[in-house]
């Protein structure tokens, strides 16, 4: 075998190893099953927020990315009051749902989402 051929084979083996390494490391990142956030507004175009004005509409948004589920939303208010949706709600995969948060109390609010009976996320936002 010629010296140039051996170098080309070694280079090909090295490049192949790098490509395999890159693809296996990116495959290890799991895709989230749910998307959830709080926004100052109730429309689908409302952007995630961490601070909302007292008089603004506020919503807790939820989307299931990997199948239909039943979900619940709970809100802990600044005065330690804690409310949850009365019963689990149906969420079809890929559909964005919003639960209105009617608080006008200034301060820290904590929103927690549950799907299939398990906590899937928490967001804290402030009303100013």
C-alpha angles and dihedrals in degrees: 000000000000121000092241092053092052091051091049091051091048091050091048090050091050094049091047090051091052092049092050090048092052095048094047094049093051090046089060093067107094120221112239115251095213141031117209135165146144122246138183095242140034103239125103087246094059110120124226111269141184097197127043130182115249093245096044124103111252130202140187107217126203135180128175111218100184109042145321114307143167112242140184130203123208128188126199109202128209093259090056093257110145125201132177132186107274096242135002113282126221116246119189115212112269097012119119114224129191131202114198116236107206099189120132093173112119115235144053120340125186120205120194127187125205125193124185087358095300129107109254102173150345130210127187120207136169130227112214 
